[in-house]
Amino acid sequence: MCKIPETDLGIKDLDFKSRRGKFVAKLTDGREIVIPVSFFPDIKNLSVKDREDWMILDDQYFTFHNLTRIYAVTDLLRL
């Protein structure tokens, strides 16, 4: 993976357990963004167990073991 040009912002952690129907993205600048899972239909269609099987790639991307799509930190900020 390569870094997104003109940004140093990254993803530190994802939390799919603390809020029902939403997830929290913890960013490297200290912000936490709460996002409805419904904004990402591919993620919404994953089982609760599969949502916990995520991985962060190159600090700026994330995906799931049972999903082929890769999301970027910019996908979270455009909402």
C-alpha positions as CSV (number, residue, x, y, z in Angstrom):
1,M,0.0,0.0,0.0
2,C,1.1,3.6,-0.5
3,K,0.2,6.6,1.6
4,I,-2.5,8.9,0.6
5,P,-0.9,12.1,-0.8
6,E,-1.1,15.3,1.2
7,T,-2.2,13.6,4.5
8,D,-0.5,12.2,7.5
9,L,-3.8,11.3,9.2
10,G,-4.1,7.7,10.0
11,I,-6.4,5.1,11.7
12,K,-5.3,3.9,15.2
13,D,-8.2,1.7,16.1
14,L,-11.7,0.6,15.1
15,D,-14.4,-0.2,17.6
16,F,-17.5,-2.1,16.4
17,K,-18.8,-3.1,19.9
18,S,-19.4,0.0,21.9
19,R,-22.3,1.5,19.9
20,R,-25.1,-0.5,18.4
21,G,-25.4,0.2,14.7
22,K,-22.4,2.4,14.6
23,F,-18.6,2.1,14.8
24,V,-15.9,4.3,16.2
25,A,-12.8,5.1,14.2
26,K,-10.0,6.4,16.4
27,L,-7.6,8.6,14.4
28,T,-3.9,9.3,14.9
29,D,-4.6,13.0,15.6
30,G,-6.7,12.0,18.7
31,R,-10.2,12.4,17.1
32,E,-12.8,9.8,17.3
33,I,-15.4,9.6,14.6
34,V,-18.7,7.8,15.2
35,I,-20.1,6.4,11.9
36,P,-23.4,4.5,11.2
37,V,-22.6,1.1,9.9
38,S,-25.4,1.7,7.3
39,F,-23.1,4.2,5.5
40,F,-21.0,1.2,4.5
41,P,-23.3,-1.5,3.1
42,D,-20.5,-4.0,2.7
43,I,-19.6,-3.7,6.4
44,K,-23.3,-3.8,7.4
45,N,-23.7,-7.1,5.6
46,L,-20.9,-8.7,7.6
47,S,-21.8,-10.7,10.7
48,V,-21.0,-9.3,14.1
49,K,-18.2,-11.8,14.4
50,D,-16.8,-10.9,11.0
51,R,-16.8,-7.2,11.9
52,E,-14.4,-7.9,14.7
53,D,-11.9,-9.5,12.2
54,W,-10.6,-6.2,10.8
55,M,-7.1,-5.1,10.0
56,I,-5.4,-1.7,9.5
57,L,-3.1,-1.4,6.5
58,D,-0.4,1.2,6.2
59,D,-2.1,3.3,9.0
60,Q,-4.5,4.8,6.4
61,Y,-6.6,1.9,5.2
62,F,-8.7,-0.9,6.8
63,T,-10.3,-4.0,5.6
64,F,-11.8,-7.3,6.9
65,H,-10.6,-10.8,6.4
66,N,-14.0,-11.8,4.9
67,L,-14.3,-8.7,2.6
68,T,-12.3,-7.8,-0.5
69,R,-12.9,-4.1,-0.3
70,I,-10.3,-1.8,1.3
71,Y,-11.5,1.5,2.9
72,A,-9.3,4.6,3.3
73,V,-9.3,7.1,6.1
74,T,-10.6,9.6,3.5
75,D,-13.7,7.4,3.2
76,L,-14.4,8.0,6.8
77,L,-14.0,11.8,6.5
78,R,-16.2,12.3,3.5
79,L,-19.3,11.2,5.3
